[in-house]
Amino acid sequence: MAKTIKYRFSRDAWRYIRVIVPVVVLWQVAAMLTANRIILPAPTDVYSAFVKMLTDGTLIEATWISVKRLMSGYIIGALIAVPLGVAVGLSSVLRASLTPIVEILRPIAGIAWIPLALVLFGIGDSLVLFIIVYGAIFPILINSISAVLETNNNLILAARTFGLTRFSIVRQVILPASMPTIFTGLEIGLGTAWMSLVAAELIGGSSGLGYLLTFARQLLETAEMIGAIVVIGVLGFSSTLILRGIRRFAIPWAV
């Protein structure tokens, strides 16, 4: 098992390296041919800016604040969306009542709520948390509802044949069959949570990676901006890998 994991990690790492390295080389060449390094800083400039922000603690503080907000908002959104999605999938009454509300709110991007959220919460953690929760809820909710509705009816009929109660059918049949799709929703919701976090911090945050981007833009520090963007991308990718690892552990039958 350990050898398999090590092999997969090495294979994936090499796949990413052979794609990233040529891109970085081309970027470096293009930057060297550009007269204005503010417009297109070289990877070496970004690295220097990254080391500077890391050394003075700016990047560590901003990263910690953003990750803390992201995890809080994402967990709250998941704890609301998964049980509600399962309940809506199981109940036609709930489905008829909530579907119109969900379908009206779902197309509205979280960023559209930021002006109103600024009035309600002001600049700070509450605004960012609200936007993250809003952004994460709908992908998780829709996938959770679909997961329950798409459960193979033959499995349910077989469970009834064995005399299982409705609660037992939900716990032993519907939920295990729904988990792969629910985890897909959790993964999509994690991506939208990251996007919501950055958007909220850019417009209504007073700290975090999004605010660091805004501050660097005001000073025309393009290398710092790109460094912060790279950190956001790496953190988002890492969180997705962690969630996929949890999925492999939680539902090994669906891997």
N, C-alpha and C positions, 0 to 999 in steps of 0.2 A: 504493500500500500504506500509506504513512504517513498519507495523507488519510483512508483507511478506518479505520485504528486511531484517529486523532484524532476522527473522527465517532462511532465506537462509544463512545469514552471520554466524550465530551460528552453523548451520548444517555443513557448509563448514569448519569453523574453527575447529570444533571437528574432522572432517574427517582428516584434515591435522595433528592435534596434535596426534591422536592415531597412525599415521604412523611414525611421526618424533620422538616421545619420545622413542620408543623401539630402533630405529636406533642409537640415541644418547647414550642410555644406553649401547648398545653393543659396540659402538665406545669407550666409556669410559673404559669398561672392557678390551677391546683389547689393548688400550693404556697402561693401568696399567700392563699388562702382557708383554709389549714390553720393552726391555732393553734400547733401544735408543729412547728417546722421540723426537729427531730431525726428525727421520724417520716418526714416527706416534705420533704427539702431541695429548694430550687428549682434549676433548671439554672444560674442565676447562682452559687449556693452551690457547686455541683459544679465549675463552672469555676474559681472562686476556689481551691477545694481542690486542683484539678488543677494550677493554676499554682504553688501553694505546694509541692506534692510534686515538681513538675518543677524548681523553683528550688533547693530544698535537696538535690536529687540522689536523693531516696528512690525516686521513680518510675523514674528512668533505671536505677538499680542493680537494682531488683526486676525490671524489664522485661528487662534484659540476662540476668539469671540464669535467668528463666523461658524466654526464647526459646532460650537455649543448651541448657537441659535438654530442651526440646521437640524441637529439631532433632536432638539426639543420640539420644534415645529413639525418635523417629519413623524416623530413618534406619536405626537398628539393627533395628527392627521390620520395616521394608520389605525390608531386605537378607535377613532370615530368611524372611519370609512369601512374597515373590514367587518365589524359586527353589524353595522347598518346595512352594508351590501348583502351580507348573508341573510339578514332578516327580510330585506326587500325581495330578495330572490325567492324566499320561502313563502312570502305572504302576498297574494294577489291584491289584497286590500291596501297594504302599504305601497305596493308597486303602483297602483292606480293613483294613490294620493301624492306620492313623492316624485314620480317620474316627470310631471310637468315642471315642478320647481327645479329639479336637477337639470333638465334640458334647457331651461331658461338661463340658469346661472353658469352652466358648464362652458358655453362659448365665450364668456366674459373673462378675459385674461386678468390674472392677479394684479398686473401693473395698472390696470384701469381703476382699481380700487385705491391706489396709493393716495391720490388727492383727498378722497373722503377719509381715508385712514389717518392722514396727517391732521385733519380737523378733529377726529375722534380721539386719537392716541398721542398725537404730537410726534416729534422726532425721537427715536429710541427703540428699545427692544420690543415693546408691545406692538408697534407698527410692523416691524420686520417679522415677528412671530406670526401675526395675523396673516400676512401675505404668504408666508411659507405654508401655513396650515391650509389656506385656501387653495394654493397651487397644488399641494400634494393630494388633497382629498379626492378630487374627481376621477383621476386615472385609477386610483385604488378602488373607489366606490364602483365605478362602471365595470371594472374587471371582476370584482367580487360578485356583483349581481349576475353578470354573464356566466361566471363559473358555476354558480348554483343552478341557473336555468338550463345550462348545457350538460348537466350531469346525465349520464346514460340512464335512460328510464328502465332498461332491462335490469340494471343493478338494483334499482329501487324495488322493482317487482319481485326480484329474487329474494330480497331482504324481507319483504312482506310475506312471502311464501314461508319463510322460516319463522314467522311470528314475531319479528322485531317491532317494537313500539316506534312511534314517529320520532321520539327523541333519540332512540338508538339508531334509527336509520340516518338521521341527520349527523350524529356523532361518528358512526362507523362507516357510513357509505358516502353521503353527500360531501361532508367536509374533506375527507381524504381525496376524493375525486376532484374537488374544487381547488385544492391547494396549488397545483402548478399554475393555473390561471391567476389565482390570487397573488402568487409571487411575481408573476409577470406584471401585474398592476402595481405591486410594491416597487418593482424596479423602475417602471415608467414614472411612478410618483416620486421616486428619489431624484430622478433627473429634473422633473419640473420643480421640485423643492429647491434644488441648487439654483435653477434659473430665477425662481422667485426671490431667493435670498439675495442674489447679486443685484437684481433690479431694485429691491426694496432698500438695500444698503446704498446703492448709487443715488437714489432720489431722497430717501427719508431716513438714512442712517447717520449716526454720528461716530461710528466706529466700524471695524470689520474690513474685510477684503474689498467689498464694493466701495466703501468710503475711501479706502486707500487708493483705489483707482481714480476716484473723483479728485482727491487731493493731488495726486500725481499729474492729472490732466491740467489742473489749474496752474501748476508750476512748469508745464510743458516737459515733464520728465518721462519721455516716451519709454525709455528702457525700464523704468520702475513699473510703468503701466503694463508692459508686456510680461515682466516678471510676475506681477500679481495675477495676470490672466493665466499664465502657465501654471501657477500654484493652484488656482481654482480648477483648472482642467485635471491636474494630477489628483487633487483631492476628490473630485467627482468620480474619476475613474477608479480610484482606490476604494471609495465607498461602495461602488457597484460590485467590485470584486469581492468585498466583504459580504455583501448581501447575497451574492451567488454562492459563496461558501456556506452561509447559513442555510440557503435553500438546499444544497447538497446534503447537509447534515439533517435538516428537518424533514425532507421528503426524498429519501434516497431512492424510492421506487420510481420517481419521475425524472431522474437524472439520465 
